[in-house]
């Protein structure tokens, strides 16, 4: 009979070889399975850069400020630009969170007690 220390030495020497053989066998089986099932091959990946549609900055033509001011005056002045800014964007959709009433969002909260409603006001 082998002593306990001798058994331990034999097992510790054989363990890496057994692990290596197990890994090689598993790899060989995986390769043979992939060769048999060529119909289920993974699609090839294509790289597309996020910057592929990037448009660089282009300088705008500079005009004399007197001509620009005259053009704005002919259009109707700053009020026309303000009206354009107030128009809702046609691409924008309802931005209110679901389950909220848009009319209630624009009105102040009524019946709220405390000094937070009239912050800074004299009593």
C-alpha positions in Angstrom: 0.0 0.0 0.0 1.1 3.5 -0.8 1.5 6.0 1.9 -0.8 8.9 2.1 1.8 11.5 1.1 2.8 9.4 -2.0 -0.8 9.1 -3.1 -1.2 12.9 -2.7 1.9 13.5 -4.8 0.7 11.2 -7.6 -2.8 12.8 -7.7 -1.4 16.3 -7.7 0.9 15.5 -10.6 -1.9 13.8 -12.6 -4.6 16.5 -12.0 -3.3 19.1 -14.5 -2.9 16.4 -17.2 -6.5 15.3 -16.7 -7.7 18.9 -16.9 -5.8 19.5 -20.1 -7.2 16.3 -21.7 -10.7 17.3 -20.7 -10.4 20.7 -22.2 -8.9 19.4 -25.5 -11.7 16.8 -25.8 -14.4 19.5 -25.2 -12.7 21.8 -27.8 -12.6 19.0 -30.4 -16.2 18.2 -29.9 -17.2 21.8 -30.2 -15.3 22.1 -33.5 -16.8 18.9 -34.9 -20.3 20.2 -34.0 -19.7 23.5 -35.7 -18.5 21.8 -38.8 -21.6 19.7 -39.0 -24.1 22.5 -38.5 -22.9 25.0 -41.1 -26.5 25.9 -41.9 -26.8 27.6 -38.4 -23.8 29.8 -38.8 -24.0 33.2 -37.0 -24.5 36.2 -39.3 -21.4 38.3 -39.9 -21.3 41.5 -38.0 -20.8 44.8 -39.9 -19.2 47.8 -38.3 -20.9 51.2 -38.9 -19.3 54.2 -37.2 -21.5 56.6 -35.2 -19.7 59.4 -36.9 -20.4 58.3 -40.5 -23.2 60.8 -41.0 -21.3 63.7 -39.3 -21.6 67.0 -41.0 -18.8 69.5 -40.3 -19.4 73.1 -39.4 -19.9 75.4 -42.3 -19.4 79.2 -42.1 -22.5 81.2 -42.9 -22.3 84.2 -45.2 -21.9 87.4 -43.3 -24.0 90.4 -44.4 -23.8 94.0 -43.3 -25.8 94.6 -40.2 -27.8 97.4 -41.8 -29.1 95.1 -44.5 -30.0 92.4 -42.0 -31.9 95.0 -39.8 -33.8 96.2 -42.9 -34.7 92.6 -43.9 -36.0 92.0 -40.4 -38.1 95.2 -40.6 -39.6 94.1 -43.9 -40.5 90.7 -42.5 -42.4 92.3 -39.6 -39.8 92.6 -36.9 -39.2 90.6 -33.8 -42.9 89.9 -33.3 -42.9 87.6 -36.3 -40.0 85.6 -34.9 -41.7 85.5 -31.5 -44.9 84.1 -33.2 -42.8 81.4 -34.9 -41.2 80.5 -31.7 -44.6 80.0 -30.0 -45.9 77.7 -32.6 -45.6 74.0 -31.5 -43.2 71.9 -33.4 -45.2 69.5 -35.7 -42.8 66.7 -34.9 -43.3 67.1 -31.2 -45.9 64.9 -29.5 -47.7 65.2 -26.2 -44.8 65.4 -23.6 -47.0 65.1 -20.5 -46.4 61.9 -18.6 -49.2 59.3 -18.9 -52.0 59.7 -16.4 -51.6 63.5 -16.0 -54.1 66.1 -17.1 -52.5 68.9 -19.1 -54.9 71.5 -17.8 -54.0 70.7 -14.2 -50.3 71.0 -14.9 -50.5 74.6 -15.9 -52.7 75.8 -13.0 -51.2 76.5 -9.5 -52.1 74.1 -6.8 -55.1 75.5 -4.9 -55.9 75.0 -1.3 -52.3 74.3 -0.3 -51.6 75.6 3.1 -48.4 76.9 4.5 -46.0 79.6 3.5 -44.6 77.9 0.5 -47.3 79.3 -1.8 -46.6 82.9 -0.8 -42.9 82.6 -0.2 -41.5 86.0 0.8 -44.9 87.7 1.0 -45.7 89.8 4.0 -48.5 88.4 6.3 
